[in-house]
Amino acid sequence: MNKQVLLDLVAKPSMKENPPEFEIGDTVDVHTKILEGQKERIQVFSGTVIARAGRGIEETFTVRRIVSGEGVERKFPIHSPRVDKVEVIRSSVVRRAKLYFLRDRIGKATRLKERRRS
């Protein structure tokens, strides 16, 4: 049996049945479960999806936002049980798979053209 087939069989039960649908350039709210002592709460991280990487159980996405003038990026595994849900707030027209060029921009230059959905 192929090594990759075995890895896929082991990872299959841990994968989400319907992973969140979003694309690069979308502005999203990522709802994350945070454990504080015995209590569990949901924390929302809002920002623009600038990258997706990996495949299968190892697939991740990077979200970037500006907090008090400083750029903050956070990586989330798509199939993590800690990621409760990903809400798409708006979609943008992009022509790249990775939007790392947004790191060098500040203010209005970080805006992306909105995609109109019909």
C-alpha positions as CSV (number, residue, x, y, z in Angstrom):
1,M,0.0,0.0,0.0
2,N,1.2,3.5,-0.8
3,K,2.5,5.6,2.1
4,Q,0.2,8.6,1.1
5,V,-2.9,6.4,1.0
6,L,-2.2,5.2,4.6
7,L,-1.7,8.8,5.8
8,D,-5.0,9.8,4.1
9,L,-6.8,6.9,5.8
10,V,-5.5,7.9,9.3
11,A,-6.3,11.6,8.7
12,K,-9.9,11.1,7.3
13,P,-11.7,10.8,10.7
14,S,-10.2,14.1,11.9
15,M,-11.2,16.1,8.9
16,K,-14.3,18.3,8.8
17,E,-17.1,16.9,6.6
18,N,-17.9,20.3,5.2
19,P,-14.9,22.7,5.6
20,P,-15.6,26.4,5.3
21,E,-15.8,27.9,1.8
22,F,-13.7,31.0,1.2
23,E,-11.1,32.3,-1.2
24,I,-7.9,34.4,-1.1
25,G,-8.7,38.0,-0.7
26,D,-11.9,37.5,1.2
27,T,-12.5,39.4,4.4
28,V,-13.5,36.9,7.0
29,D,-14.4,36.5,10.7
30,V,-12.7,33.4,12.2
31,H,-14.5,32.2,15.3
32,T,-12.0,30.4,17.5
33,K,-12.7,28.4,20.7
34,I,-10.5,29.7,23.5
35,L,-10.1,27.7,26.7
36,E,-9.6,29.8,29.9
37,G,-9.4,27.7,33.0
38,Q,-12.6,25.6,33.0
39,K,-14.5,28.0,30.8
40,E,-14.6,27.9,27.0
41,R,-15.5,31.0,24.9
42,I,-15.5,32.1,21.3
43,Q,-13.0,34.7,20.1
44,V,-13.4,36.4,16.7
45,F,-10.4,37.3,14.6
46,S,-11.3,39.5,11.6
47,G,-9.1,40.2,8.6
48,T,-8.2,39.5,5.0
49,V,-7.2,36.0,3.9
50,I,-3.7,36.4,2.3
51,A,-2.7,32.8,1.8
52,R,-3.8,29.2,1.8
53,A,-1.2,26.4,2.1
54,G,-1.1,22.6,2.4
55,R,-3.6,20.0,1.6
56,G,-5.8,17.5,3.4
57,I,-5.6,17.6,7.2
58,E,-2.5,19.9,7.1
59,E,-4.3,22.7,5.1
60,T,-4.0,26.1,6.7
61,F,-4.9,29.7,5.9
62,T,-3.4,33.0,6.9
63,V,-5.5,36.0,8.0
64,R,-4.0,39.5,8.2
65,R,-5.4,42.6,9.9
66,I,-4.1,45.9,11.3
67,V,-4.3,46.4,15.0
68,S,-3.4,49.9,16.3
69,G,-1.2,50.6,13.3
70,E,0.6,47.3,13.5
71,G,0.0,44.4,11.1
72,V,-1.0,41.1,12.8
73,E,-1.1,37.8,10.9
74,R,-2.5,34.6,12.3
75,K,-2.5,31.1,10.7
76,F,-5.4,28.7,11.2
77,P,-5.7,25.0,10.4
78,I,-8.9,24.6,8.3
79,H,-9.7,21.2,9.9
80,S,-8.9,22.2,13.5
81,P,-11.7,21.5,16.1
82,R,-10.7,24.9,17.7
83,V,-11.9,26.8,14.6
84,D,-15.6,27.0,15.1
85,K,-16.6,28.7,11.9
86,V,-15.4,31.1,9.2
87,E,-17.8,33.8,8.1
88,V,-17.1,35.6,4.8
89,I,-17.9,39.3,5.2
90,R,-16.9,40.4,1.7
91,S,-15.1,39.0,-1.3
92,S,-12.5,40.7,-3.4
93,V,-11.1,40.4,-6.9
94,V,-7.5,39.1,-6.7
95,R,-5.1,37.8,-9.4
96,R,-2.6,36.1,-7.1
97,A,-2.6,33.0,-4.9
98,K,-0.6,34.8,-2.2
99,L,-1.2,38.4,-1.2
100,Y,2.1,39.0,0.7
101,F,2.4,42.3,-1.1
102,L,-0.2,43.7,1.3
103,R,2.4,43.5,4.1
104,D,4.3,46.5,2.6
105,R,1.2,48.6,2.2
106,I,-0.5,50.9,4.7
107,G,-3.8,52.7,4.9
108,K,-6.0,52.9,1.9
109,A,-3.5,51.1,-0.3
110,T,-4.5,47.8,1.5
111,R,-8.0,47.9,0.1
112,L,-8.9,45.3,-2.5
113,K,-11.6,45.7,-5.2
114,E,-14.9,44.1,-4.1
115,R,-16.3,41.2,-6.1
116,R,-19.9,41.5,-6.9
117,R,-21.9,38.3,-6.5
118,S,-25.1,37.7,-8.4
